[in-house]
Amino acid sequence: MRVGVLLLPADPWPESVARARRLEALGYAHLWTYDHLSWRRYREHAWHAAIPWLTGIAASTRTIRVGTMVASPNFRHPVTLAKEAMTLDHVSGGRLELGVGAGGPGFDATVLGDALLSPARRAERFADFVDALDHLLREPAVSHHGTHYTVDDARMIPGCVQRPRVPLALAATGPKGMSVLARHGDAWITWGDSTGGDLSPAGTERAVRRQSEHLARACDAIGRDPASLRRIFMIGNTEDRPLASTGTFLDFAARYADIGFTDLVFHHPRPGDPVWTEPEEIVEQLAAEALPALR
């Protein structure tokens, strides 16, 4: 199992670079950031744009993979996102994981003056967005006429470093999203019940197992092996606190490996944050004691 870390794009740039380099030196597999224009309790705080932030991180590191958690159709178009992702793949030397989601009802949903879409319309938009994005990242010239997006003879030259394109890690929970994931995804991202239901450890595990069943059915419908998808669990948005100790983390990893997960990502502890309150030393402890056991 591989372990990655999510850093918020909310700190002074020298601090972000130093932290990213330290995570790379410690042996973490990937580094992620949220793709929002502003976010929850950090809405009135410093907050940098995800793609330029990741580009700087990629240029400041050498081996750690970098990714968006997750790019949103709320304020992005598949043509411009594909062009930026292709460029970031070159800057990083082929280290980009492009996380993409349907876009939620938060601040980003209406900031451009658009009406808030219903969940059904967001699911429809997500399918169209990912379909266009997949083709744009694979092919040098693309036209697309979908329900939400039109692409007129876009050029994607020189193409991605990674072939046939950068990996798409798709956030999905329900049957419609899983259908998109089965058709286009290389990895699945989830953190449990995104509706805010039962966030207990047992409730989260039940939700994830239910989602896994949706994914298996979606893959079966098109003849795809569900095991061909990497599975990324995002830690930190439920009542589970696996960063309490190395032993707790290893127990958590074993539980989710049993469900089929290949990757875990946790939020880097932040002094003053009301949720990610673990001591920063746990990042070093996990690198020394947990990562070798999980490799």
C-alpha positions in Angstrom: 0.0 0.0 0.0 1.2 3.5 -0.9 0.7 6.5 1.4 0.4 10.1 0.3 -0.2 13.5 2.0 -2.5 16.4 1.3 -1.1 19.9 1.8 -3.5 22.8 1.7 -2.3 25.6 -0.7 -2.7 28.0 2.2 0.8 28.6 3.5 3.7 31.0 2.5 5.4 29.5 -0.5 8.8 28.8 1.1 7.0 26.8 3.8 5.1 24.8 1.2 8.3 24.0 -0.7 10.2 22.9 2.4 7.4 20.7 3.6 7.0 19.1 0.1 10.7 18.3 -0.1 10.6 16.8 3.4 7.7 14.6 2.5 9.6 13.4 -0.6 12.7 12.7 1.5 10.7 10.7 4.0 9.5 8.4 1.2 5.8 9.4 0.8 4.5 8.3 -2.6 2.3 11.2 -3.6 1.4 14.8 -2.6 -2.0 16.3 -3.2 -3.8 19.6 -2.8 -7.4 20.7 -3.0 -8.6 22.3 -6.2 -10.8 25.1 -5.0 -11.0 28.9 -5.3 -11.8 29.1 -1.6 -12.6 26.4 0.8 -14.7 25.9 3.9 -13.1 27.3 7.1 -10.2 28.7 5.1 -12.5 31.0 3.0 -11.1 34.2 4.6 -7.5 32.9 4.7 -4.7 32.8 2.1 -5.5 30.3 -0.6 -3.5 29.7 -3.8 -4.6 28.2 -7.1 -4.0 24.5 -7.4 -2.4 24.1 -10.8 0.2 26.8 -10.4 0.9 25.7 -6.8 1.4 22.1 -8.0 3.6 23.2 -10.8 5.9 25.0 -8.4 5.9 21.9 -6.1 6.7 19.7 -9.1 9.6 22.0 -10.1 10.9 21.9 -6.5 10.9 18.1 -6.1 12.2 15.1 -8.1 10.4 11.9 -7.4 7.1 12.4 -5.4 4.0 12.3 -7.5 1.6 15.3 -7.4 -2.1 15.5 -7.8 -5.3 17.5 -7.6 -7.8 16.4 -4.9 -10.0 17.0 -7.0 -10.4 19.3 -10.0 -13.9 20.5 -10.3 -16.2 21.3 -13.3 -17.7 24.0 -11.0 -15.2 26.5 -12.4 -13.1 24.5 -15.0 -13.5 23.7 -18.7 -12.1 20.4 -20.0 -10.0 22.1 -22.7 -8.2 24.5 -20.3 -7.8 21.8 -17.6 -6.4 19.3 -20.1 -3.9 21.9 -21.5 -2.7 22.8 -17.9 -2.5 19.1 -16.9 -0.5 18.2 -20.0 1.9 21.1 -19.2 2.2 20.1 -15.6 2.9 16.5 -16.7 5.9 17.8 -18.6 7.1 20.1 -15.8 6.9 17.2 -13.3 8.6 14.7 -15.7 5.5 12.5 -15.8 4.5 12.6 -12.1 1.0 14.0 -12.3 -2.2 12.3 -11.0 -5.2 14.2 -12.2 -7.9 13.9 -9.6 -11.4 15.0 -10.9 -14.8 15.1 -9.2 -18.3 16.2 -10.0 -18.2 19.5 -8.1 -20.2 20.0 -4.9 -22.6 22.7 -3.8 -20.0 24.8 -1.9 -18.5 28.3 -2.6 -17.0 27.3 -6.0 -20.4 26.3 -7.4 -21.8 29.8 -7.8 -18.7 32.0 -7.8 -18.9 32.5 -11.6 -22.5 33.5 -11.4 -23.9 30.1 -12.4 -27.0 28.6 -10.8 -26.4 25.7 -8.4 -27.0 22.5 -10.2 -29.0 19.6 -8.8 -27.2 16.4 -7.9 -28.6 14.8 -11.1 -27.4 17.6 -13.3 -23.9 17.6 -11.6 -23.7 13.8 -12.3 -24.6 14.5 -16.0 -22.0 17.3 -16.2 -19.4 15.1 -14.6 -19.9 12.4 -17.3 -19.6 14.9 -20.1 -16.6 16.6 -18.5 -14.6 13.4 -18.0 -15.4 12.1 -21.4 -14.1 15.3 -23.1 -11.1 15.4 -20.8 -10.1 11.8 -21.5 -10.1 12.4 -25.2 -8.3 15.7 -24.9 -5.5 14.1 -22.9 -5.1 11.2 -25.3 -5.3 12.8 -28.8 -3.6 15.7 -30.6 -6.8 17.1 -32.1 -10.2 16.8 -30.5 -13.8 18.0 -31.2 -16.5 17.1 -28.7 -20.2 17.9 -28.7 -21.8 16.9 -25.4 -24.7 17.9 -23.2 -22.6 20.5 -21.2 -19.4 21.0 -23.2 -18.4 21.8 -26.8 -14.9 21.5 -28.0 -14.1 22.7 -31.5 -10.9 21.2 -33.0 -8.7 21.7 -29.9 -5.0 21.0 -30.2 -3.2 19.1 -27.5 0.4 19.1 -28.7 2.9 17.6 -27.7 0.6 15.5 -25.5 1.3 14.0 -22.1 4.6 12.5 -20.9 2.7 9.6 -19.4 1.1 7.4 -22.0 -1.6 7.1 -23.2 -2.3 10.1 -20.9 -1.9 11.3 -17.3 -3.8 9.0 -15.0 -7.4 10.1 -14.1 -8.2 9.5 -10.4 -12.0 10.0 -10.2 -14.0 10.8 -7.1 -17.2 8.8 -7.2 -19.7 7.4 -4.7 -23.0 6.5 -6.4 -24.0 4.4 -9.5 -23.8 7.2 -12.0 -20.3 8.3 -10.9 -19.1 4.7 -10.8 -20.2 4.3 -14.4 -18.0 7.2 -15.4 -15.2 5.8 -13.3 -15.4 2.3 -14.9 -15.3 3.8 -18.4 -12.5 6.4 -17.9 -10.8 6.1 -14.6 -7.4 4.7 -13.6 -8.0 5.2 -9.9 -11.0 5.7 -7.6 -11.0 8.4 -4.8 -13.4 8.2 -1.9 -13.5 9.3 1.8 -16.7 7.5 2.7 -20.3 8.9 2.9 -20.1 12.2 1.1 -23.7 13.1 2.1 -22.6 13.6 5.7 -24.5 10.6 7.1 -22.9 8.1 9.4 -19.3 9.3 9.8 -18.3 6.8 12.5 -15.5 4.3 11.6 -18.0 1.5 11.2 -20.4 3.7 9.2 -17.6 4.9 6.9 -16.5 1.3 6.3 -20.1 0.3 5.5 -20.4 3.2 3.0 -17.1 2.3 1.3 -18.0 -1.3 1.0 -21.4 -0.3 -0.5 -19.6 2.0 -3.0 -17.2 -0.8 -3.9 -20.2 -2.9 -4.8 -21.5 -0.1 -7.1 -18.0 0.0 -8.7 -18.0 -3.8 -9.2 -21.4 -3.7 -10.9 -20.3 -0.7 -13.1 -17.1 -2.6 -14.2 -19.0 -5.8 -14.8 -21.4 -3.9 -17.1 -18.6 -3.0 -19.5 -16.4 -6.1 -19.0 -13.7 -4.4 -16.9 -11.9 -6.0 -14.1 -12.5 -3.8 -10.9 -9.0 -4.8 -9.8 -7.5 -2.8 -12.7 -8.4 0.4 -10.8 -6.2 1.7 -8.0 -8.3 2.7 -4.9 -7.4 5.8 -3.0 -8.9 6.5 0.5 -8.8 10.1 1.7 -8.4 10.2 5.5 -9.5 13.1 7.6 -13.1 13.9 6.8 -14.8 11.3 9.2 -14.6 10.4 12.8 -11.7 7.9 12.1 -8.4 9.2 13.5 -5.8 6.8 12.2 -3.0 9.3 12.8 -3.3 8.8 16.6 -0.3 6.5 16.5 1.7 4.2 14.2 -0.2 1.2 15.4 -3.6 2.8 14.8 -2.5 3.8 11.3 -1.3 0.3 10.5 -4.6 -1.2 11.8 -6.5 1.2 9.6 -4.4 0.4 6.6 -5.0 -3.3 7.1 -8.8 -2.7 7.3 -8.8 -0.8 4.0 -6.4 -3.1 2.3 -9.0 -5.8 3.0 -11.5 -3.8 1.1 -9.1 -3.5 -1.8 -7.6 -0.1 -1.3 -4.1 0.4 -2.7 -3.4 4.0 -1.5 -4.1 6.1 1.6 -3.9 9.9 1.7 -4.0 11.9 4.9 -4.2 15.6 5.6 -0.9 17.0 7.0 -1.6 18.2 10.6 -2.0 21.9 10.8 -1.5 23.9 14.0 -4.7 25.8 14.8 -6.9 23.7 12.6 -9.9 22.4 14.5 -9.9 19.0 12.7 -6.4 17.9 11.8 -5.1 18.3 15.3 -2.5 15.5 15.4 1.1 16.6 16.4 3.2 17.2 13.3 5.7 14.6 14.6 3.4 11.8 13.5 4.3 12.5 9.9 7.9 11.6 10.7 6.9 8.6 12.8 4.7 7.1 10.1 7.6 7.5 7.6 10.0 5.7 9.9 7.6 3.0 11.3 4.6 2.5 9.0 5.8 3.1 5.5 8.4 0.3 5.5 5.8 -2.1 6.8 3.3 -1.1 4.1 5.6 -1.3 1.1 
